Amino acid sequence: MKSRIRVEITGRNEFWQNAVHVEWDYQFPDRKLEVESSGFLLAHEDWIDDLKRVAAQCFCEVKFAPLDPGRRLLFRKLLARDGHD
């Protein structure tokens, strides 16, 4: 069984981050990304290069998510500016 990696898609705004999912589903309909409740994704490790390429096409980046996603979410809430996460 292939190992999966938790990743995060970051980009200009929510529109472009959503565009990554749309473009991924179009280019790789047989490769399903699993969305966690925390907003992070689980992707097979051998898909990462393709996912980075698709993200770049949508002005986004793929970042490796922390093993403990709650910690990053806490920092986002603490450091949020003007009510934006």
DSSP file (Angstrom, degrees, kcal/mol; ACC not computed):
  #  RESIDUE AA STRUCTURE BP1 BP2  ACC     N-H-->O    O-->H-N    N-H-->O    O-->H-N    TCO  KAPPA ALPHA  PHI   PSI    X-CA   Y-CA   Z-CA
    1    1 A M              0   0    0      0, 0.0     2,-0.1     0, 0.0     0, 0.0   0.000 360.0 360.0 360.0 134.0    0.0    0.0    0.0
    2    2 A K        -     0   0    0      1,-0.1     2,-0.2    42,-0.0    42,-0.0  -0.453 360.0-117.6 -73.4 143.0    1.3    3.4   -1.0
    3    3 A S        -     0   0    0     -2,-0.1    42,-2.5    41,-0.0     2,-0.3  -0.551  24.4-139.4 -83.0 148.7    1.9    5.8    1.9
    4    4 A R  E     -A   44   0A   0     40,-0.2     2,-0.4    -2,-0.2    40,-0.3  -0.798   8.2-150.1-109.0 150.7   -0.1    9.1    2.0
    5    5 A I  E     -A   43   0A   0     38,-3.3    38,-2.4    -2,-0.3     2,-0.5  -0.944  15.8-126.8-120.9 137.9    1.2   12.5    3.0
    6    6 A R  E     +A   42   0A   0     -2,-0.4    59,-2.2    36,-0.2     2,-0.3  -0.742  39.9 172.7 -84.0 125.1   -0.7   15.3    4.6
    7    7 A V  E     -AB  41  64A   0     34,-2.7    34,-2.9    -2,-0.5     2,-0.4  -0.843  24.9-142.7-130.1 166.9   -0.4   18.5    2.6
    8    8 A E  E     - B   0  63A   0     55,-2.8    55,-2.9    -2,-0.3     2,-0.6  -0.990  11.0-142.1-129.9 138.5   -1.8   22.0    2.5
    9    9 A I  E     + B   0  62A   0     -2,-0.4     2,-0.4    53,-0.2    53,-0.2  -0.904  24.8 179.3-100.6 121.9   -2.7   24.1   -0.6
   10   10 A T  E     + B   0  61A   0     51,-2.3    51,-3.2    -2,-0.6     2,-0.3  -0.925  14.1 132.7-120.7 149.3   -1.9   27.7   -0.1
   11   11 A G  E     - B   0  60A   0     -2,-0.4    49,-0.2    49,-0.3    48,-0.1  -0.930  64.6 -53.0-169.6-167.2   -2.4   30.5   -2.7
   12   12 A R  S    S-     0   0    0     47,-1.0     2,-0.3    -2,-0.3    48,-0.1   0.889 106.7 -33.9 -54.8 -46.4   -3.6   33.9   -3.6
   13   13 A N  S  > S-     0   0    0      1,-0.0     4,-1.9    -3,-0.0     3,-0.2  -0.939  71.8 -77.0-164.2-178.7   -7.1   33.3   -2.3
   14   14 A E  H  > S+     0   0    0     -2,-0.3     4,-2.5     1,-0.2     5,-0.2   0.839 121.1  61.3 -63.4 -34.2   -9.8   30.8   -1.8
   15   15 A F  H  > S+     0   0    0      1,-0.2     4,-1.8     2,-0.2    -1,-0.2   0.950 108.8  41.5 -56.7 -50.4  -10.9   30.9   -5.4
   16   16 A W  H  > S+     0   0    0      2,-0.2     4,-1.3     1,-0.2    -1,-0.2   0.848 111.9  55.1 -70.0 -33.9   -7.4   29.8   -6.6
   17   17 A Q  H  X S+     0   0    0     -4,-1.9     4,-0.9     1,-0.2     3,-0.3   0.905 110.5  46.3 -64.5 -39.9   -7.2   27.2   -3.9
   18   18 A N  H  X S+     0   0    0     -4,-2.5     4,-1.9     1,-0.2     3,-0.3   0.849 104.6  62.5 -67.5 -33.7  -10.5   25.7   -5.0
   19   19 A A  H  X S+     0   0    0     -4,-1.8     4,-2.9     1,-0.2     5,-0.2   0.835  95.6  60.6 -61.4 -32.1   -9.2   25.9   -8.6
   20   20 A V  H  X S+     0   0    0     -4,-1.3     4,-2.7    -3,-0.3    -1,-0.2   0.926 105.3  47.4 -60.2 -44.1   -6.5   23.4   -7.7
   21   21 A H  H  X S+     0   0    0     -4,-0.9     4,-2.5    -3,-0.3    -2,-0.2   0.914 113.3  47.7 -64.4 -42.5   -9.1   20.8   -6.8
   22   22 A V  H  X S+     0   0    0     -4,-1.9     4,-1.8     2,-0.2    -2,-0.2   0.939 115.0  44.8 -63.5 -47.2  -11.1   21.4  -10.0
   23   23 A E  H  X S+     0   0    0     -4,-2.9     4,-2.9     2,-0.2     5,-0.3   0.885 112.1  52.7 -66.1 -38.9   -8.0   21.2  -12.1
   24   24 A W  H  X S+     0   0    0     -4,-2.7     4,-3.1    -5,-0.2    -2,-0.2   0.944 109.8  48.1 -60.5 -48.4   -6.7   18.1  -10.3
   25   25 A D  H  < S+     0   0    0     -4,-2.5    -1,-0.2     1,-0.2    -2,-0.2   0.846 114.1  48.1 -62.2 -33.5  -10.0   16.3  -10.8
   26   26 A Y  H  < S+     0   0    0     -4,-1.8    -2,-0.2    -5,-0.2    -1,-0.2   0.934 119.2  36.7 -71.4 -46.7   -9.9   17.2  -14.5
   27   27 A Q  H  < S+     0   0    0     -4,-2.9    -2,-0.2     1,-0.2    -3,-0.2   0.813 132.9  25.3 -77.6 -30.3   -6.3   16.2  -15.1
   28   28 A F    ><  +     0   0    0     -4,-3.1     3,-1.8    -5,-0.3    -1,-0.2  -0.551  64.4 163.0-134.6  68.6   -6.3   13.1  -12.8
   29   29 A P  T 3  S+     0   0    0      0, 0.0    -1,-0.1     0, 0.0    -4,-0.1   0.734  79.1  54.0 -63.6 -21.2   -9.9   11.8  -12.5
   30   30 A D  T 3  S+     0   0    0      1,-0.1     2,-0.7    -3,-0.1    -5,-0.1   0.489  94.5  77.6 -91.0  -2.5   -8.7    8.5  -11.1
   31   31 A R    <   -     0   0    0     -3,-1.8     2,-0.5    -7,-0.2    -3,-0.1  -0.898  67.7-165.4-110.2 104.6   -6.6   10.0   -8.3
   32   32 A K        -     0   0    0     -2,-0.7     2,-0.4    -7,-0.0    -2,-0.0  -0.785   8.9-147.5 -95.4 126.0   -8.8   11.1   -5.5
   33   33 A L        -     0   0    0     -2,-0.5     2,-0.6   -12,-0.1    10,-0.2  -0.747  16.1-134.1 -86.9 136.6   -7.4   13.5   -2.8
   34   34 A E  E     -C   42   0A   0      8,-2.0     8,-2.5    -2,-0.4     2,-0.6  -0.832  14.3-149.7 -96.1 121.8   -8.9   12.9    0.6
   35   35 A V  E     -C   41   0A   0     -2,-0.6     6,-0.2     6,-0.2     2,-0.1  -0.797  11.3-148.3 -92.6 124.0   -9.9   16.2    2.4
   36   36 A E    >   -     0   0    0      4,-3.2     3,-1.9    -2,-0.6    -1,-0.0  -0.474  27.2-109.7 -85.3 161.9   -9.6   16.1    6.1
   37   37 A S  T 3  S+     0   0    0      1,-0.3    -1,-0.1    -2,-0.1    -2,-0.0   0.767 118.6  62.7 -62.4 -24.6  -11.9   18.0    8.4
   38   38 A S  T 3  S-     0   0    0      2,-0.1    -1,-0.3     1,-0.1     3,-0.1   0.562 120.0-108.8 -76.2  -8.5   -8.9   20.3    9.3
   39   39 A G  S <  S+     0   0    0     -3,-1.9    -2,-0.1     1,-0.4     2,-0.1   0.289  81.5 122.7  95.8 -10.0   -8.8   21.4    5.6
   40   40 A F        -     0   0    0    -32,-0.1    -4,-3.2    -5,-0.1    -1,-0.4  -0.407  54.9-130.9 -79.8 163.3   -5.6   19.5    4.9
   41   41 A L  E     -AC   7  35A   0    -34,-2.9   -34,-2.7    -6,-0.2     2,-0.5  -0.836   2.2-142.8-114.6 151.6   -5.4   16.9    2.2
   42   42 A L  E     +AC   6  34A   0     -8,-2.5    -8,-2.0    -2,-0.3     2,-0.3  -0.976  29.2 171.4-110.8 124.4   -4.0   13.4    2.1
   43   43 A A  E     -A    5   0A   0    -38,-2.4   -38,-3.3    -2,-0.5     2,-0.1  -0.968  40.1-100.8-131.6 146.6   -2.3   12.5   -1.1
   44   44 A H  E >   -A    4   0A   0     -2,-0.3     3,-2.3   -40,-0.3     4,-0.4  -0.427  35.8-122.2 -63.6 140.1   -0.2    9.5   -2.2
   45   45 A E  G >  S+     0   0    0    -42,-2.5     3,-1.0     1,-0.3     4,-0.3   0.795 110.0  59.0 -59.7 -30.1    3.4   10.4   -2.0
   46   46 A D  G 3  S+     0   0    0    -43,-0.3    -1,-0.3     1,-0.2     4,-0.2   0.506 100.4  58.7 -79.8  -0.9    4.0    9.5   -5.6
   47   47 A W  G <> S+     0   0    0     -3,-2.3     4,-2.7     1,-0.1    -1,-0.2   0.527  78.1  94.1 -95.4  -9.3    1.4   12.2   -6.7
   48   48 A I  H <> S+     0   0    0     -3,-1.0     4,-2.7    -4,-0.4     5,-0.2   0.867  82.0  50.1 -59.5 -42.9    3.2   15.1   -5.0
   49   49 A D  H  > S+     0   0    0     -4,-0.3     4,-1.9     1,-0.2    -1,-0.2   0.920 114.1  45.9 -61.7 -42.7    5.2   16.3   -8.0
   50   50 A D  H  > S+     0   0    0     -4,-0.2     4,-2.4    -3,-0.2    -2,-0.2   0.897 112.3  51.2 -65.6 -39.7    2.0   16.3  -10.1
   51   51 A L  H  X S+     0   0    0     -4,-2.7     4,-2.6     1,-0.2    -2,-0.2   0.897 109.0  50.7 -65.1 -39.9    0.1   18.0   -7.4
   52   52 A K  H  X S+     0   0    0     -4,-2.7     4,-2.3    -5,-0.2    -1,-0.2   0.896 110.6  49.9 -62.8 -40.0    2.8   20.7   -7.1
   53   53 A R  H  X S+     0   0    0     -4,-1.9     4,-1.6     2,-0.2    -2,-0.2   0.927 112.2  46.3 -65.0 -45.2    2.6   21.3  -10.9
   54   54 A V  H  X S+     0   0    0     -4,-2.4     4,-0.8     1,-0.2    -2,-0.2   0.910 112.0  51.8 -63.6 -42.7   -1.2   21.6  -10.8
   55   55 A A  H ><>S+     0   0    0     -4,-2.6     5,-2.6     1,-0.2     3,-1.1   0.916 107.2  52.6 -60.6 -43.1   -1.0   24.0   -7.9
   56   56 A A  H ><5S+     0   0    0     -4,-2.3     3,-1.6     1,-0.3    -1,-0.2   0.860 102.6  58.5 -62.2 -35.3    1.5   26.2   -9.7
   57   57 A Q  H 3<5S+     0   0    0     -4,-1.6    -1,-0.3     1,-0.3    -2,-0.2   0.751 109.6  45.8 -63.3 -22.7   -0.9   26.4  -12.7
   58   58 A C  T <<5S-     0   0    0     -3,-1.1    -1,-0.3    -4,-0.8   -46,-0.2   0.028 122.4-104.3-109.6  23.4   -3.4   27.9  -10.2
   59   59 A F  T < 5S+     0   0    0     -3,-1.6   -47,-1.0     1,-0.2     2,-0.2   0.841  85.5 115.7  58.8  36.3   -1.0   30.3   -8.6
   60   60 A C  E   < -B   11   0A   0     -5,-2.6     2,-0.3   -49,-0.2   -49,-0.3  -0.768  54.2-137.8-128.4 172.3   -0.8   28.1   -5.5
   61   61 A E  E     -B   10   0A   0    -51,-3.2   -51,-2.3    -2,-0.2     2,-0.5  -0.936  12.0-132.5-129.8 154.1    1.8   26.0   -3.6
   62   62 A V  E     -B    9   0A   0     -2,-0.3     2,-0.4   -53,-0.2   -53,-0.2  -0.943  28.2-175.6-105.6 125.2    1.7   22.6   -1.9
   63   63 A K  E     -B    8   0A   0    -55,-2.9   -55,-2.8    -2,-0.5     2,-0.4  -0.934  31.2-111.2-120.2 145.1    3.2   22.6    1.5
   64   64 A F  E     -B    7   0A   0     -2,-0.4   -57,-0.3   -57,-0.2   -55,-0.0  -0.614  37.9-133.9 -73.7 128.6    3.7   19.6    3.8
   65   65 A A        -     0   0    0    -59,-2.2   -59,-0.2    -2,-0.4    -1,-0.1  -0.435  24.1 -97.5 -82.5 156.8    1.3   19.9    6.7
   66   66 A P        -     0   0    0      0, 0.0    -1,-0.1     0, 0.0     4,-0.0  -0.293  24.6-119.6 -70.4 158.6    2.4   19.3   10.2
   67   67 A L  S    S+     0   0    0      1,-0.3     3,-0.1     2,-0.1    -2,-0.0   0.822 113.8  46.5 -65.4 -30.0    1.9   16.0   11.9
   68   68 A D  S >> S+     0   0    0      1,-0.1     3,-1.2     2,-0.0     4,-0.8  -0.819  70.4 179.9-112.9  88.7   -0.3   17.8   14.5
   69   69 A P  H 3> S+     0   0    0      0, 0.0     4,-2.2     0, 0.0     5,-0.2   0.755  74.1  70.6 -64.6 -23.8   -2.6   20.0   12.4
   70   70 A G  H 3> S+     0   0    0      1,-0.2     4,-2.1     2,-0.2     5,-0.1   0.852  93.8  56.4 -60.4 -34.0   -4.3   21.4   15.4
   71   71 A R  H <> S+     0   0    0     -3,-1.2     4,-2.0     2,-0.2    -1,-0.2   0.918 108.0  45.5 -64.5 -44.8   -1.2   23.3   16.3
   72   72 A R  H  X S+     0   0    0     -4,-0.8     4,-2.2     1,-0.2    -2,-0.2   0.898 112.1  52.2 -67.1 -39.7   -1.1   25.2   13.0
   73   73 A L  H  X S+     0   0    0     -4,-2.2     4,-1.9     1,-0.2    -1,-0.2   0.885 108.1  52.2 -63.2 -37.9   -4.8   25.9   13.1
   74   74 A L  H  X S+     0   0    0     -4,-2.1     4,-2.4     1,-0.2    -2,-0.2   0.929 109.2  48.9 -63.0 -45.7   -4.3   27.4   16.6
   75   75 A F  H  X S+     0   0    0     -4,-2.0     4,-2.4     1,-0.2    -2,-0.2   0.886 108.3  54.5 -62.5 -38.7   -1.5   29.7   15.4
   76   76 A R  H  X S+     0   0    0     -4,-2.2     4,-0.6     1,-0.2    -1,-0.2   0.917 110.4  45.9 -60.3 -43.2   -3.7   30.8   12.5
   77   77 A K  H >< S+     0   0    0     -4,-1.9     3,-0.5     1,-0.2    -2,-0.2   0.900 114.6  47.6 -67.6 -40.2   -6.4   31.8   14.9
   78   78 A L  H 3< S+     0   0    0     -4,-2.4    -2,-0.2     1,-0.2    -1,-0.2   0.849 119.5  38.6 -68.7 -33.9   -4.0   33.6   17.2
   79   79 A L  H 3< S+     0   0    0     -4,-2.4    -1,-0.2    -5,-0.2    -2,-0.2   0.338  83.3 132.5-100.7   6.7   -2.3   35.5   14.4
   80   80 A A    <<  -     0   0    0     -4,-0.6     2,-0.4    -3,-0.5     3,-0.2  -0.339  45.9-146.1 -62.1 136.4   -5.4   36.2   12.2
   81   81 A R  B >  S-D   84   0B   0      3,-0.7     3,-2.4     1,-0.2    -1,-0.1  -0.883  70.9  -7.0-107.4 136.8   -5.5   39.8   11.1
   82   82 A D  T 3  S-     0   0    0     -2,-0.4    -1,-0.2     1,-0.3     3,-0.1   0.780 126.3 -60.5  53.5  32.3   -8.7   41.8   10.7
   83   83 A G  T 3  S+     0   0    0      1,-0.3     2,-0.4    -3,-0.2    -1,-0.3   0.530 105.1 128.5  78.3   5.4  -10.8   38.7   11.3
   84   84 A H  B <    D   81   0B   0     -3,-2.4    -3,-0.7     1,-0.1    -1,-0.3  -0.799 360.0 360.0 -96.6 135.7   -9.3   36.8    8.3
   85   85 A D              0   0    0     -2,-0.4    -1,-0.1    -5,-0.2    -6,-0.1   0.444 360.0 360.0 -85.2 360.0   -7.9   33.3    8.8
